[in-house]
Amino acid sequence: MSDPAFTVIDLGGTTLRTARYGVAEDAVTDVRRVPTDGIAGHPGLPVAELQARVLDQVAELAAEAVERHRSGAVCVSFAGPVTADGRALAAPTVWGGPGEQVPVRQRLEERLGLPVVVVNDLTAAVWRYVDPADDRPFCLITVSSGIGNKVYRAGEVLLDTEGHGGELGHWTVDPSPDAAPCDCGGRGHLGALASGRGALAAARRAALADPAGYARSALAAAAPDPELLDNQALVAAVHAGDAFATGAVRVGITALASAITAVFASIGIRRYVLIGGFALALGARYAELLTAELERLGCFGLTPGEIRELVVLGAADDDSGLIGAGRLLAARTPAARTPAVPEPAPAR
């Protein structure tokens, strides 16, 4: 009999990925990616139409993957809040919003004929970083198309049954009426400033406000027209030590540091694991800038040395949601369990 395998899916605002999770090897293979058929590619379409397009895309790719993998179950790691019964409450980076709740689990089970688990992408990713030998609490933060977080404590991800919790990206950090717009339709949210999209928008705004400064920066060499600037050029300029680019990125980093100090002050979490395409592309430089802001702001009760220990980078790949989803499924399937896979609390 072949080793148990599952199909895992990571649905993000930019990319949709499918993979095979092998329980015995605790690894993903056959990773395939396509652009998500959502708001990024069709910014003018109504939310309901985008929801239908994305769900059709997921179902089609899932069916193909299940056949290739001969899998017994599917787990979808979803970029937005999800209820305990698999309803997507919102997905600003995928289909904008607001919109109707979507029973993703129910619809996929009807189309695939297999058990399906749907969890928030950060809820899934948390299980990659849970160490059975070290059960200290931590906060996982993703900095990619949007901003999201989840707190792990005492063997569970802190969420209620309606999926609320871990949405720092929609915390209002700028209440002004002309604050930067968020994908969800609001303004001044953390994600509008500190996400990869938010950082790029901040750099473009800075270029309009200070055209001479932009002209002197490495960004102008990559994109003479700020509207043509992309994240790749922004990241390269920050790595090169460009002051203009670093200043634009620091706007979001300062807001994120403020959010982290609030999490620490409220529940005392002392470990923050950073993942997500934008944060990991900047890597150690991003962690360095964020830590400097945390030191500047201060964390009540912590010494500067203790503050410097708060932030760590996650794995340098983008497989956390996929691997975490596989471990979660393995833990919920008794016949597939191995000693290396931790037993999570019920998924949210």
C-alpha positions in Angstrom: 0.0 0.0 0.0 1.4 3.4 -1.0 2.1 6.1 1.6 -0.8 8.4 2.4 -0.9 11.6 0.4 -3.0 14.7 0.4 -3.6 17.5 -2.1 -2.8 20.9 -0.5 -3.7 24.2 -2.1 -2.5 27.7 -1.3 -4.9 30.4 -2.5 -3.3 33.8 -2.4 -4.1 37.2 -3.8 -1.4 36.8 -6.5 -0.8 33.1 -7.0 -2.7 29.9 -6.6 -0.6 26.8 -5.9 -1.3 23.1 -5.7 1.0 20.4 -4.3 1.2 16.9 -3.1 1.9 16.4 0.6 3.5 13.1 1.5 2.8 12.1 5.1 5.8 9.8 5.5 8.3 12.3 4.1 6.6 15.4 5.6 7.3 17.3 2.4 5.5 18.8 -0.6 6.2 17.8 -4.2 4.5 18.4 -7.5 4.2 22.1 -6.7 2.4 23.9 -9.5 1.4 27.6 -9.6 -0.8 29.8 -11.7 -1.9 33.4 -11.3 -5.0 33.6 -9.2 -8.0 34.5 -11.3 -9.1 37.3 -9.0 -9.0 41.0 -8.4 -5.3 41.3 -9.4 -6.0 40.2 -12.9 -9.6 41.6 -13.2 -9.8 44.8 -11.1 -13.0 46.0 -12.7 -15.2 42.9 -12.2 -17.9 42.7 -9.5 -17.1 40.8 -6.3 -19.7 38.1 -7.0 -18.2 37.4 -10.4 -14.7 37.3 -9.0 -15.8 34.9 -6.3 -17.3 32.5 -8.9 -14.2 32.7 -11.1 -11.8 32.0 -8.3 -13.9 29.1 -6.9 -14.2 27.5 -10.4 -10.4 27.8 -10.8 -9.7 26.2 -7.4 -12.1 23.3 -8.1 -10.7 22.6 -11.6 -7.1 22.6 -10.4 -7.9 20.6 -7.3 -9.7 17.9 -9.3 -6.6 17.6 -11.6 -4.3 17.5 -8.6 -6.3 14.9 -6.7 -6.1 12.6 -9.7 -2.4 13.0 -10.0 -1.7 12.6 -6.3 -4.3 9.8 -5.7 -5.0 11.8 -2.5 -7.6 11.0 0.1 -8.4 14.6 1.2 -7.8 18.2 0.3 -6.8 21.2 2.4 -7.1 24.7 1.1 -5.0 27.4 2.7 -7.1 30.6 2.1 -6.1 34.2 2.1 -8.8 35.6 4.3 -10.8 34.8 7.5 -12.5 31.4 7.5 -15.1 30.0 9.8 -14.8 26.7 11.5 -17.1 25.1 9.0 -15.2 26.4 6.0 -17.0 29.5 5.0 -14.9 32.4 3.6 -15.9 35.6 5.3 -13.8 37.9 3.2 -10.8 37.9 0.8 -9.8 41.5 0.0 -6.6 40.5 -1.8 -8.4 37.7 -3.8 -11.7 39.3 -4.8 -11.9 42.6 -3.1 -14.9 43.3 -1.1 -17.2 43.4 0.6 -19.1 40.4 -0.7 -21.3 37.5 0.4 -19.8 34.7 2.5 -18.8 31.8 0.3 -19.2 28.2 1.6 -15.9 27.1 0.1 -15.6 23.7 1.9 -19.1 22.7 1.0 -18.9 23.6 -2.7 -15.5 21.9 -3.1 -16.6 18.7 -1.4 -19.7 18.6 -3.7 -17.4 19.0 -6.8 -14.6 16.8 -5.7 -16.3 14.0 -3.7 -13.6 14.1 -1.1 -13.2 15.5 2.4 -12.1 19.1 2.2 -10.7 21.3 5.0 -10.5 25.1 4.5 -8.5 27.2 6.8 -7.0 30.7 6.8 -3.6 30.7 5.1 -1.8 31.8 8.3 -3.7 29.2 10.4 -2.3 26.6 8.1 1.2 28.1 8.0 1.4 28.2 11.8 1.7 24.4 11.9 4.9 24.4 10.0 6.5 26.4 12.9 5.0 24.5 15.8 7.8 22.6 17.5 6.5 19.8 19.8 9.7 20.1 21.8 9.3 23.8 22.3 5.7 24.9 22.9 6.4 28.6 23.5 3.8 30.9 22.1 4.5 32.9 18.9 2.9 35.2 16.4 3.2 34.3 12.7 3.1 37.4 10.4 2.9 37.4 6.7 4.0 40.4 4.6 3.0 39.7 1.0 0.1 40.9 -1.1 -1.5 41.8 2.2 -0.7 41.6 5.9 -2.0 38.8 8.2 -1.1 37.2 11.5 -2.0 34.3 13.7 -1.1 33.7 17.3 -0.3 30.2 18.5 -0.5 29.6 22.2 -1.0 26.5 24.4 -1.5 24.1 21.5 -4.0 26.2 19.5 -4.4 29.1 17.1 -6.3 31.8 18.8 -9.5 32.3 16.8 -13.2 32.1 17.4 -15.5 29.9 15.5 -16.4 32.7 13.0 -12.8 33.1 12.0 -12.2 36.3 13.9 -8.6 36.9 15.0 -5.3 37.4 13.2 -6.4 40.2 10.9 -3.9 42.9 11.9 -3.8 43.9 8.2 -7.1 45.5 8.7 -6.2 47.4 11.8 -6.6 51.1 11.1 -3.3 52.9 11.6 -4.1 56.1 9.6 -7.6 57.5 10.4 -7.3 60.4 8.0 -10.0 60.6 5.2 -7.4 60.6 2.5 -5.4 57.6 3.9 -4.1 54.9 1.6 -6.9 52.6 0.3 -7.0 49.0 1.3 -8.0 46.1 -1.0 -11.0 45.5 1.3 -12.5 49.0 0.5 -11.4 50.7 3.7 -8.6 53.2 4.2 -5.6 53.6 6.4 -5.3 49.9 7.2 -2.0 48.3 8.1 -2.0 46.2 5.0 -2.5 49.3 2.8 0.8 50.6 4.2 3.0 47.7 5.1 2.2 44.9 2.6 4.2 44.5 -0.6 1.5 46.3 -2.5 1.4 49.0 0.2 5.1 49.5 0.1 5.0 49.9 -3.7 2.2 52.4 -3.4 4.1 54.3 -0.7 7.2 54.5 -3.0 5.1 55.8 -5.9 3.5 58.4 -3.6 6.9 59.5 -2.3 8.1 59.9 -5.9 5.2 62.2 -6.7 5.8 64.2 -3.5 9.6 64.4 -4.1 10.4 64.1 -7.8 13.9 65.3 -7.3 14.6 62.8 -4.6 13.2 60.0 -6.8 15.3 61.1 -9.7 18.4 60.7 -7.6 17.5 57.3 -6.3 18.2 53.9 -7.9 14.5 53.5 -8.4 14.5 56.1 -11.2 17.1 54.2 -13.1 14.9 51.1 -12.9 11.6 53.0 -13.7 11.9 56.6 -14.8 8.1 56.7 -14.6 7.1 55.9 -10.9 3.9 54.3 -12.1 6.0 51.6 -13.8 7.9 50.8 -10.7 7.6 47.3 -9.4 8.4 45.4 -6.2 11.4 43.7 -7.7 13.1 47.1 -8.3 12.0 48.3 -4.9 13.5 45.3 -3.1 16.8 45.6 -5.1 17.1 49.2 -4.3 16.6 48.6 -0.5 19.3 45.8 -0.7 21.6 48.3 -2.4 21.2 50.7 0.5 19.2 53.3 -1.5 17.9 55.9 1.0 14.8 56.9 -0.9 13.6 53.3 -1.4 14.4 52.4 2.3 12.5 55.5 3.5 9.4 54.4 1.5 9.5 50.9 2.9 10.1 52.2 6.4 6.7 53.9 6.4 5.0 50.5 6.5 7.6 48.9 8.7 6.9 51.6 11.3 3.2 50.9 11.2 3.9 47.1 11.6 6.3 47.7 14.5 3.5 49.6 16.2 1.1 46.7 15.7 3.7 44.3 17.2 4.1 46.4 20.2 0.3 46.3 20.7 0.3 42.5 20.5 3.1 42.2 23.0 1.5 44.7 25.4 -1.9 42.9 25.2 -0.9 39.2 25.5 2.9 39.1 26.0 4.0 37.3 22.9 7.8 37.4 22.6 8.4 35.7 19.3 7.3 37.0 15.9 8.0 34.8 12.8 8.0 36.7 9.5 7.0 35.0 6.3 5.5 36.2 3.0 7.0 37.1 -0.3 7.8 40.8 0.4 9.4 40.3 3.8 11.4 37.3 2.7 12.6 39.0 -0.5 14.1 41.7 1.8 15.2 39.1 4.2 17.6 40.0 7.0 17.4 43.7 6.0 13.6 43.7 6.6 14.1 42.1 10.0 16.8 44.6 10.8 14.7 47.6 9.9 11.7 46.2 11.8 13.8 45.5 14.9 15.2 49.0 14.8 11.7 50.4 14.8 10.7 48.1 17.7 13.7 49.4 19.7 12.7 53.0 18.9 9.1 52.5 19.9 10.0 50.3 22.9 8.1 47.3 24.3 7.0 48.0 27.9 9.0 45.9 30.3 11.5 44.6 27.8 15.2 45.6 27.6 16.7 46.6 24.2 18.5 43.2 24.2 15.2 41.4 24.7 13.5 43.4 21.9 16.3 42.4 19.5 15.3 38.8 20.1 11.6 39.3 19.2 11.7 39.0 15.4 12.9 35.9 13.4 12.6 35.1 9.7 10.6 32.0 8.6 11.8 29.6 6.0 13.2 31.2 2.9 10.7 29.3 0.6 7.0 30.1 0.1 5.8 26.6 1.2 4.7 27.3 4.7 1.0 27.3 3.9 1.3 24.1 1.9 3.4 22.2 4.4 1.3 23.5 7.3 -1.9 22.4 5.5 -0.4 18.9 5.0 0.5 18.5 8.6 -2.9 19.7 9.7 -4.6 17.1 7.5 -2.2 14.4 8.6 -3.0 15.2 12.2 -6.8 15.0 11.5 -6.5 11.6 9.7 -5.6 9.0 12.4 -4.4 6.4 9.9 -1.9 8.9 8.4 -0.3 10.2 11.6 3.4 9.9 12.2 5.2 10.9 15.4 6.8 13.9 13.7 3.5 15.6 13.1 2.1 17.6 16.0 -1.6 17.3 17.0 -3.2 20.6 16.4 -6.4 22.0 17.9 -9.4 22.1 15.5 -8.7 24.3 12.6 -10.3 27.6 12.0 
